[in-house]
Amino acid sequence: MLTSKQRAFLRSLAVNADTILMVGKNGISDDLIQQAGDALVKRELIKGKVLTETSPISPREAAEKIADATKSEVVQVIGSKFCLYKRNHKEPKIILPKQSRK
């Protein structure tokens, strides 16, 4: 579970990230899930887009379904774009801010 500080940090990284995942008229397929999973292992943070004029599902639904299937976390959904994060435990690329202890 991400804290608000970690989520804000990931959002700042996502601003400059390329959109590599497109959800179109076919919705979410097994190939799309596989592509997202592979990208998350390699990059840890990915940005996707839902082609709202042709896609049968909303950007929020797409982000949540892909996150559930890849065991990742939804960082944000803005308009038709969304960001997902999954830590690579073998070779971490993104160092998140520490959780503050109360």
N, CA, C and O atoms as a MOPAC input file, in Angstrom:
PM7 MOZYME 1SCF
protein

 N      0.84500 1    -1.18200 1     0.00000 1
 C      0.00000 1     0.00000 1     0.00000 1
 C      0.88600 1     1.23900 1     0.00000 1
 O      1.79600 1     1.36400 1     0.82000 1
 N      0.61600 1     2.13700 1    -0.90900 1
 C      1.39700 1     3.36100 1    -1.02500 1
 C      0.85600 1     4.44200 1    -0.10400 1
 O     -0.35500 1     4.57500 1     0.07500 1
 N      1.77200 1     5.21700 1     0.48100 1
 C      1.35900 1     6.37300 1     1.26700 1
 C      1.10400 1     7.53600 1     0.31000 1
 O      1.45300 1     7.45800 1    -0.86800 1
 N      0.50900 1     8.59200 1     0.80200 1
 C      0.23100 1     9.74900 1    -0.05900 1
 C      1.53700 1    10.39700 1    -0.52700 1
 O      1.60700 1    10.91300 1    -1.64200 1
 N      2.56000 1    10.37200 1     0.31400 1
 C      3.85500 1    10.94200 1    -0.06400 1
 C      4.50400 1    10.11400 1    -1.17700 1
 O      5.06600 1    10.67200 1    -2.11900 1
 N      4.42700 1     8.78800 1    -1.06800 1
 C      4.97700 1     7.91200 1    -2.10100 1
 C      4.19300 1     8.05400 1    -3.40700 1
 O      4.77400 1     8.06900 1    -4.49200 1
 N      2.88000 1     8.15700 1    -3.28800 1
 C      2.02500 1     8.32400 1    -4.47000 1
 C      2.36500 1     9.64300 1    -5.18000 1
 O      2.44100 1     9.68400 1    -6.40800 1
 N      2.56700 1    10.71400 1    -4.41100 1
 C      2.93400 1    12.01000 1    -4.98600 1
 C      4.29200 1    11.92200 1    -5.68400 1
 O      4.47800 1    12.50200 1    -6.75400 1
 N      5.22600 1    11.20800 1    -5.09000 1
 C      6.55000 1    11.01800 1    -5.69100 1
 C      6.42600 1    10.27800 1    -7.02400 1
 O      7.05100 1    10.66500 1    -8.01100 1
 N      5.62400 1     9.22000 1    -7.05100 1
 C      5.43000 1     8.46000 1    -8.28800 1
 C      4.71100 1     9.28700 1    -9.34800 1
 O      5.02700 1     9.18400 1   -10.53300 1
 N      3.75800 1    10.09800 1    -8.93800 1
 C      3.06600 1    10.97800 1    -9.89400 1
 C      4.05600 1    11.94100 1   -10.54400 1
 O      3.96600 1    12.21700 1   -11.74000 1
 N      5.00700 1    12.45500 1    -9.74900 1
 C      5.99800 1    13.38400 1   -10.30200 1
 C      6.89200 1    12.68500 1   -11.31900 1
 O      7.30500 1    13.30400 1   -12.30000 1
 N      7.19500 1    11.41700 1   -11.10600 1
 C      7.99400 1    10.65200 1   -12.07400 1
 C      7.19200 1    10.33900 1   -13.33200 1
 O      7.74700 1    10.28400 1   -14.42900 1
 N      5.90100 1    10.13700 1   -13.17200 1
 C      5.03900 1     9.75200 1   -14.29700 1
 C      4.80400 1    10.88700 1   -15.28100 1
 O      4.43900 1    10.64200 1   -16.43000 1
 N      5.00900 1    12.11900 1   -14.84800 1
 C      4.77500 1    13.26400 1   -15.73100 1
 C      5.59800 1    13.14000 1   -17.01000 1
 O      5.09400 1    13.40900 1   -18.10000 1
 N      6.84800 1    12.74000 1   -16.88300 1
 C      7.74600 1    12.65200 1   -18.03600 1
 C      7.78300 1    11.26800 1   -18.67400 1
 O      8.48200 1    11.06600 1   -19.66800 1
 N      7.04700 1    10.31900 1   -18.12000 1
 C      7.05700 1     8.94800 1   -18.65900 1
 C      6.25000 1     8.87500 1   -19.94700 1
 O      5.26900 1     9.59700 1   -20.12400 1
 N      6.68000 1     7.99400 1   -20.84100 1
 C      5.94800 1     7.77400 1   -22.08500 1
 C      4.75100 1     6.87400 1   -21.83900 1
 O      4.79500 1     5.99500 1   -20.97900 1
 N      3.68800 1     7.09100 1   -22.58900 1
 C      2.51000 1     6.23600 1   -22.52200 1
 C      2.80800 1     4.99000 1   -23.35200 1
 O      2.97800 1     5.07600 1   -24.56800 1
 N      2.87000 1     3.83300 1   -22.69500 1
 C      3.25900 1     2.61600 1   -23.40800 1
 C      2.13000 1     1.60200 1   -23.52600 1
 O      2.27800 1     0.59100 1   -24.21300 1
 N      1.01500 1     1.85600 1   -22.87300 1
 C     -0.08700 1     0.90400 1   -22.85300 1
 C     -1.34000 1     1.57900 1   -23.39700 1
 O     -1.72400 1     2.65000 1   -22.92700 1
 N     -1.98200 1     0.95500 1   -24.38800 1
 C     -3.19500 1     1.51900 1   -24.98400 1
 C     -4.33800 1     0.52100 1   -24.86400 1
 O     -4.21600 1    -0.63000 1   -25.28300 1
 N     -5.44800 1     0.97100 1   -24.29100 1
 C     -6.65100 1     0.15200 1   -24.19200 1
 C     -7.63400 1     0.68900 1   -25.22300 1
 O     -8.08600 1     1.83000 1   -25.12600 1
 N     -7.96400 1    -0.14100 1   -26.21400 1
 C     -8.82900 1     0.30700 1   -27.30400 1
 C    -10.14900 1    -0.42900 1   -27.34200 1
 O    -10.70400 1    -0.79400 1   -26.30600 1
 N    -10.64900 1    -0.64400 1   -28.55700 1
 C    -11.97600 1    -1.22500 1   -28.73100 1
 C    -12.08200 1    -2.66500 1   -28.24800 1
 O    -13.18200 1    -3.13700 1   -27.96300 1
 N    -10.96300 1    -3.37000 1   -28.15100 1
 C    -10.98300 1    -4.75000 1   -27.66200 1
 C    -10.98900 1    -4.83800 1   -26.14300 1
 O    -11.10600 1    -5.93100 1   -25.58900 1
 N    -10.86600 1    -3.72000 1   -25.47200 1
 C    -10.85200 1    -3.71900 1   -24.01200 1
 C     -9.55600 1    -4.31000 1   -23.47600 1
 O     -8.48000 1    -4.09300 1   -24.03300 1
 N     -9.67700 1    -5.05400 1   -22.39400 1
 C     -8.49000 1    -5.62800 1   -21.76100 1
 C     -8.39300 1    -7.10000 1   -22.14500 1
 O     -9.24300 1    -7.91100 1   -21.77600 1
 N     -7.35000 1    -7.42800 1   -22.88300 1
 C     -7.13200 1    -8.81000 1   -23.32300 1
 C     -5.98600 1    -9.42100 1   -22.53700 1
 O     -5.28900 1    -8.72600 1   -21.79700 1
 N     -5.79300 1   -10.72200 1   -22.70000 1
 C     -4.68200 1   -11.40500 1   -22.03500 1
 C     -3.34500 1   -10.85300 1   -22.52000 1
 O     -2.39800 1   -10.73800 1   -21.74300 1
 N     -3.27100 1   -10.51000 1   -23.80800 1
 C     -2.03600 1    -9.94100 1   -24.35500 1
 C     -1.71100 1    -8.59800 1   -23.71000 1
 O     -0.55000 1    -8.30600 1   -23.42400 1
 N     -2.73200 1    -7.79000 1   -23.48300 1
 C     -2.53600 1    -6.48900 1   -22.85000 1
 C     -2.04800 1    -6.65900 1   -21.40700 1
 O     -1.16300 1    -5.93300 1   -20.95400 1
 N     -2.62800 1    -7.61500 1   -20.70100 1
 C     -2.20000 1    -7.90000 1   -19.32200 1
 C     -0.74600 1    -8.36100 1   -19.31100 1
 O      0.03800 1    -7.93500 1   -18.46400 1
 N     -0.38700 1    -9.23200 1   -20.25200 1
 C      0.98900 1    -9.72900 1   -20.36100 1
 C      1.95300 1    -8.58700 1   -20.64900 1
 O      3.02200 1    -8.50000 1   -20.04500 1
 N      1.57000 1    -7.71800 1   -21.56900 1
 C      2.39700 1    -6.56600 1   -21.91600 1
 C      2.59100 1    -5.65700 1   -20.70000 1
 O      3.70200 1    -5.19800 1   -20.43700 1
 N      1.52200 1    -5.40100 1   -19.97000 1
 C      1.60500 1    -4.55500 1   -18.77500 1
 C      2.49100 1    -5.20300 1   -17.71800 1
 O      3.31500 1    -4.52600 1   -17.10300 1
 N      2.33000 1    -6.50500 1   -17.50300 1
 C      3.14800 1    -7.20800 1   -16.51400 1
 C      4.62400 1    -7.17000 1   -16.84900 1
 O      5.45900 1    -6.94000 1   -15.97500 1
 N      4.94900 1    -7.39700 1   -18.12100 1
 C      6.35000 1    -7.35300 1   -18.54900 1
 C      6.94000 1    -5.95200 1   -18.38100 1
 O      8.07700 1    -5.79700 1   -17.93500 1
 N      6.15400 1    -4.93400 1   -18.74200 1
 C      6.62000 1    -3.55300 1   -18.61700 1
 C      6.82000 1    -3.16900 1   -17.15500 1
 O      7.76700 1    -2.45500 1   -16.82500 1
 N      5.93600 1    -3.63900 1   -16.27900 1
 C      6.07900 1    -3.33400 1   -14.84800 1
 C      7.33100 1    -3.96800 1   -14.26300 1
 O      7.99200 1    -3.36500 1   -13.41700 1
 N      7.66300 1    -5.17200 1   -14.70000 1
 C      8.88800 1    -5.82900 1   -14.21300 1
 C     10.10300 1    -5.01900 1   -14.64100 1
 O     11.03700 1    -4.82800 1   -13.86100 1
 N     10.08700 1    -4.55000 1   -15.87000 1
 C     11.23500 1    -3.82400 1   -16.40400 1
 C     11.33000 1    -2.38800 1   -15.89600 1
 O     12.42000 1    -1.92100 1   -15.56600 1
 N     10.19000 1    -1.67500 1   -15.82800 1
 C     10.19200 1    -0.24400 1   -15.51400 1
 C      9.70300 1     0.11500 1   -14.12300 1
 O     10.09500 1     1.15300 1   -13.59000 1
 N      8.86500 1    -0.70400 1   -13.52200 1
 C      8.19800 1    -0.48200 1   -12.23600 1
 C      7.04900 1     0.52900 1   -12.31300 1
 O      6.05700 1     0.36100 1   -11.60300 1
 N      7.14400 1     1.55600 1   -13.13400 1
 C      6.10900 1     2.57700 1   -13.26900 1
 C      5.74700 1     2.69400 1   -14.74200 1
 O      6.60100 1     2.98400 1   -15.57900 1
 N      4.47300 1     2.46600 1   -15.05300 1
 C      4.04600 1     2.58000 1   -16.45200 1
 C      2.84700 1     3.50600 1   -16.55700 1
 O      2.07700 1     3.67200 1   -15.61200 1
 N      2.71300 1     4.10100 1   -17.72800 1
 C      1.59800 1     4.99300 1   -18.00500 1
 C      0.78400 1     4.38400 1   -19.13700 1
 O      1.33700 1     3.91500 1   -20.13100 1
 N     -0.52700 1     4.39700 1   -18.97600 1
 C     -1.41500 1     3.85200 1   -19.99200 1
 C     -2.48300 1     4.84900 1   -20.37900 1
 O     -2.70400 1     5.85000 1   -19.69700 1
 N     -3.14400 1     4.55500 1   -21.49300 1
 C     -4.19900 1     5.43400 1   -21.97500 1
 C     -5.35600 1     4.58400 1   -22.47300 1
 O     -5.15800 1     3.54700 1   -23.10600 1
 N     -6.56300 1     5.04000 1   -22.17900 1
 C     -7.76900 1     4.39100 1   -22.67500 1
 C     -8.31300 1     5.26200 1   -23.80500 1
 O     -8.54500 1     6.45700 1   -23.62300 1
 N     -8.51100 1     4.66100 1   -24.95800 1
 C     -9.08700 1     5.38000 1   -26.08600 1
 C    -10.59100 1     5.45200 1   -25.83700 1
 O    -11.34200 1     4.56600 1   -26.24400 1
 N    -11.01400 1     6.51000 1   -25.17000 1
 C    -12.37900 1     6.60700 1   -24.64300 1
 C    -13.45900 1     6.56700 1   -25.71900 1
 O    -14.58500 1     6.15200 1   -25.44200 1
 N    -13.13900 1     6.99000 1   -26.93600 1
 C    -14.15600 1     6.97700 1   -27.98100 1
 C    -14.46700 1     5.57200 1   -28.49400 1
 O    -15.53900 1     5.35000 1   -29.05800 1
 N    -13.55100 1     4.62200 1   -28.31000 1
 C    -13.78300 1     3.26100 1   -28.79900 1
 C    -13.79600 1     2.19800 1   -27.70700 1
 O    -14.33500 1     1.11200 1   -27.91800 1
 N    -13.22200 1     2.48500 1   -26.55900 1
 C    -13.09500 1     1.47900 1   -25.50300 1
 C    -14.41800 1     1.23700 1   -24.77800 1
 O    -15.15400 1     2.18000 1   -24.48900 1
 N    -14.71700 1    -0.03600 1   -24.48600 1
 C    -15.96200 1    -0.34500 1   -23.77300 1
 C    -15.89700 1    -0.07100 1   -22.26000 1
 O    -16.92200 1    -0.13100 1   -21.58000 1
 N    -14.70200 1     0.23000 1   -21.73100 1
 C    -14.57900 1     0.46600 1   -20.29000 1
 C    -13.96100 1     1.83400 1   -20.02300 1
 O    -13.29500 1     2.41200 1   -20.88200 1
 N    -14.19500 1     2.33400 1   -18.82200 1
 C    -13.67500 1     3.65100 1   -18.43800 1
 C    -12.20000 1     3.53900 1   -18.04600 1
 O    -11.71900 1     2.44200 1   -17.76100 1
 N    -11.48300 1     4.65900 1   -18.03100 1
 C    -10.07600 1     4.63200 1   -17.60700 1
 C     -9.89200 1     4.08800 1   -16.18500 1
 O     -8.94100 1     3.34800 1   -15.93200 1
 N    -10.78700 1     4.44500 1   -15.25600 1
 C    -10.68800 1     3.95200 1   -13.87000 1
 C    -10.84400 1     2.43800 1   -13.83600 1
 O    -10.07100 1     1.75000 1   -13.17100 1
 N    -11.84000 1     1.91500 1   -14.54900 1
 C    -12.06400 1     0.46500 1   -14.59300 1
 C    -10.87200 1    -0.25300 1   -15.20700 1
 O    -10.44400 1    -1.29300 1   -14.70800 1
 N    -10.34100 1     0.29800 1   -16.28200 1
 C     -9.18900 1    -0.32100 1   -16.95400 1
 C     -7.99100 1    -0.36600 1   -16.02100 1
 O     -7.32800 1    -1.39700 1   -15.90500 1
 N     -7.71000 1     0.75500 1   -15.35200 1
 C     -6.56800 1     0.81100 1   -14.44100 1
 C     -6.71900 1    -0.20500 1   -13.31500 1
 O     -5.76100 1    -0.90000 1   -12.97400 1
 N     -7.91000 1    -0.29700 1   -12.73800 1
 C     -8.12800 1    -1.22200 1   -11.62400 1
 C     -8.04900 1    -2.68400 1   -12.07000 1
 O     -7.50300 1    -3.51900 1   -11.34900 1
 N     -8.58900 1    -3.00200 1   -13.25200 1
 C     -8.52800 1    -4.37900 1   -13.74500 1
 C     -7.10200 1    -4.80500 1   -14.07200 1
 O     -6.69100 1    -5.92000 1   -13.75000 1
 N     -6.35300 1    -3.91800 1   -14.70900 1
 C     -4.96200 1    -4.23700 1   -15.04500 1
 C     -4.13400 1    -4.34500 1   -13.77100 1
 O     -3.30200 1    -5.24400 1   -13.64900 1
 N     -4.35400 1    -3.43600 1   -12.81900 1
 C     -3.62400 1    -3.48200 1   -11.54700 1
 C     -3.92200 1    -4.77500 1   -10.79900 1
 O     -3.01900 1    -5.38600 1   -10.22900 1
 N     -5.17000 1    -5.19100 1   -10.79900 1
 C     -5.55100 1    -6.42600 1   -10.12300 1
 C     -4.89300 1    -7.63300 1   -10.79500 1
 O     -4.38400 1    -8.52400 1   -10.11400 1
 N     -4.90300 1    -7.66200 1   -12.11500 1
 C     -4.34200 1    -8.79100 1   -12.85900 1
 C     -2.82400 1    -8.86500 1   -12.73900 1
 O     -2.26100 1    -9.95900 1   -12.76600 1
 N     -2.15100 1    -7.72200 1   -12.60700 1
 C     -0.68700 1    -7.70900 1   -12.53300 1
 C     -0.17900 1    -7.55700 1   -11.10100 1
 O      1.02900 1    -7.49500 1   -10.87300 1
 N     -1.09900 1    -7.49600 1   -10.13300 1
 C     -0.75300 1    -7.31100 1    -8.71600 1
 C      0.07100 1    -6.03500 1    -8.51000 1
 O      1.04800 1    -6.01500 1    -7.76100 1
 N     -0.35600 1    -4.97600 1    -9.19600 1
 C      0.29800 1    -3.68000 1    -9.06800 1
 C     -0.66900 1    -2.70800 1    -8.39000 1
 O     -1.76600 1    -3.09400 1    -7.98800 1
 N     -0.25600 1    -1.45000 1    -8.26800 1
 C     -1.09600 1    -0.44300 1    -7.62700 1
 C     -1.37700 1     0.70300 1    -8.58200 1
 O     -0.50600 1     1.11900 1    -9.34600 1
 N     -2.59200 1     1.20500 1    -8.53200 1
 C     -2.96300 1     2.36700 1    -9.32900 1
 C     -2.39800 1     3.60000 1    -8.63100 1
 O     -2.72000 1     3.86600 1    -7.47200 1
 N     -1.56000 1     4.34900 1    -9.33500 1
 C     -0.98500 1     5.57000 1    -8.78000 1
 C     -1.95800 1     6.72200 1    -8.98200 1
 O     -2.24600 1     7.47500 1    -8.05200 1
 N     -2.46700 1     6.85300 1   -10.21400 1
 C     -3.42800 1     7.91300 1   -10.49500 1
 C     -4.17300 1     7.62800 1   -11.78200 1
 O     -3.70800 1     6.88600 1   -12.64700 1
 N     -5.34100 1     8.23700 1   -11.88400 1
 C     -6.12700 1     8.22800 1   -13.12500 1
 C     -6.54700 1     9.66200 1   -13.37300 1
 O     -7.24500 1    10.26100 1   -12.55400 1
 N     -6.12500 1    10.21500 1   -14.50000 1
 C     -6.49400 1    11.57900 1   -14.87400 1
 C     -6.99700 1    11.54700 1   -16.31000 1
 O     -6.26300 1    11.17700 1   -17.22600 1
 N     -8.24200 1    11.93200 1   -16.49700 1
 C     -8.82000 1    11.91600 1   -17.84300 1
 C     -8.80800 1    10.51200 1   -18.41000 1
 O     -9.38800 1     9.59600 1   -17.82700 1
 N     -8.15000 1    10.34300 1   -19.54500 1
 C     -8.08900 1     9.02800 1   -20.17500 1
 C     -6.79400 1     8.29900 1   -19.86200 1
 O     -6.58900 1     7.18400 1   -20.34100 1
 N     -5.90900 1     8.90600 1   -19.06300 1
 C     -4.61000 1     8.29300 1   -18.75100 1
 C     -4.57000 1     7.77200 1   -17.31500 1
 O     -5.26400 1     8.26500 1   -16.42600 1
 N     -3.72400 1     6.75000 1   -17.12600 1
 C     -3.54600 1     6.17900 1   -15.79800 1
 C     -2.10300 1     5.72900 1   -15.62500 1
 O     -1.39600 1     5.48800 1   -16.60400 1
 N     -1.66800 1     5.61600 1   -14.36300 1
 C     -0.31800 1     5.16200 1   -14.03700 1
 C     -0.41900 1     4.00000 1   -13.05700 1
 O     -1.24300 1     4.00500 1   -12.14300 1
 N      0.43600 1     3.00700 1   -13.27000 1
 C      0.50600 1     1.83400 1   -12.40600 1
 C      1.92700 1     1.66800 1   -11.89000 1
 O      2.89000 1     2.01200 1   -12.57600 1
 N      2.05100 1     1.13700 1   -10.67300 1
 C      3.36000 1     0.90800 1   -10.06200 1
 C      3.40800 1    -0.48500 1    -9.45400 1
 O      2.46300 1    -0.93100 1    -8.80300 1
 N      4.53000 1    -1.16300 1    -9.68000 1
 C      4.78800 1    -2.44300 1    -9.02400 1
 C      6.28600 1    -2.53800 1    -8.77700 1
 O      7.08200 1    -2.46100 1    -9.71300 1
 N      6.66300 1    -2.70400 1    -7.53300 1
 C      8.07500 1    -2.78400 1    -7.16600 1
 C      8.69200 1    -4.07100 1    -7.69000 1
 O      8.10400 1    -5.14700 1    -7.57700 1
 N      9.87900 1    -3.95000 1    -8.26200 1
 C     10.66200 1    -5.10400 1    -8.69400 1
 C     11.59400 1    -5.45500 1    -7.53500 1
 O     12.55500 1    -4.73500 1    -7.26500 1
 N     11.30800 1    -6.54800 1    -6.86300 1
 C     12.07200 1    -6.89100 1    -5.65700 1
 C     13.48800 1    -7.35400 1    -5.96800 1
 O     14.37500 1    -7.22700 1    -5.12400 1
 N     13.71600 1    -7.89100 1    -7.16700 1
 C     15.06000 1    -8.36300 1    -7.52500 1
 C     15.97300 1    -7.21900 1    -7.92000 1
 O     17.12100 1    -7.15900 1    -7.47900 1
 N     15.47100 1    -6.30500 1    -8.75100 1
 C     16.26700 1    -5.17600 1    -9.22700 1
 C     15.45900 1    -3.88400 1    -9.15600 1
 O     14.97600 1    -3.40700 1   -10.18300 1
 N     15.30300 1    -3.30700 1    -7.95800 1
 C     14.50400 1    -2.08400 1    -7.84500 1
 C     15.13700 1    -0.92400 1    -8.61500 1
 O     16.34700 1    -0.70700 1    -8.54900 1
 N     14.30300 1    -0.18700 1    -9.34200 1
 C     14.77700 1     0.95100 1   -10.11900 1
 C     14.33900 1     2.27300 1    -9.49400 1
 O     15.00300 1     3.29500 1    -9.66500 1
 N     13.22600 1     2.25200 1    -8.77500 1
 C     12.68800 1     3.45600 1    -8.15100 1
 C     12.78300 1     3.30400 1    -6.63400 1
 O     12.28500 1     2.33400 1    -6.06200 1
 N     13.42300 1     4.26900 1    -5.99900 1
 C     13.52800 1     4.27400 1    -4.53800 1
 C     12.44700 1     5.20900 1    -4.00400 1
 O     12.50600 1     6.42300 1    -4.20200 1
 N     11.46300 1     4.62900 1    -3.32900 1
 C     10.35300 1     5.41500 1    -2.78300 1
 C     10.76200 1     6.10000 1    -1.48900 1
 O     11.61700 1     5.59700 1    -0.75900 1
 N     10.15200 1     7.25600 1    -1.19900 1
 C     10.36900 1     7.89500 1     0.10700 1
 C      9.91600 1     6.93600 1     1.21900 1
 O      8.94800 1     6.19400 1     1.05100 1
 N     10.60700 1     6.96000 1     2.32100 1
 C     10.26200 1     6.06600 1     3.44700 1
 C      8.91800 1     6.44300 1     4.04700 1
 O      8.49200 1     7.59700 1     4.00600 1
 N      8.26500 1     5.42900 1     4.60600 1
 C      7.01600 1     5.67900 1     5.31800 1
 C      7.36900 1     6.28100 1     6.67400 1
 O      8.25700 1     5.79000 1     7.37100 1
 N      6.67300 1     7.33600 1     7.03500 1
 C      6.92200 1     7.94400 1     8.33500 1
 C      6.22700 1     7.12900 1     9.41700 1
 O      5.09800 1     6.67100 1     9.24000 1
 N      6.90600 1     6.95800 1    10.52000 1
 C      6.33400 1     6.18300 1    11.63600 1
 C      5.75600 1     7.12800 1    12.64900 1
 O      6.34500 1     8.15400 1    12.98800 1
 N      4.58000 1     6.75800 1    13.12800 1
 C      3.91000 1     7.61500 1    14.12000 1
 C      4.01600 1     7.03100 1    15.48500 1
 O      3.51200 1     7.61200 1    16.44600 1

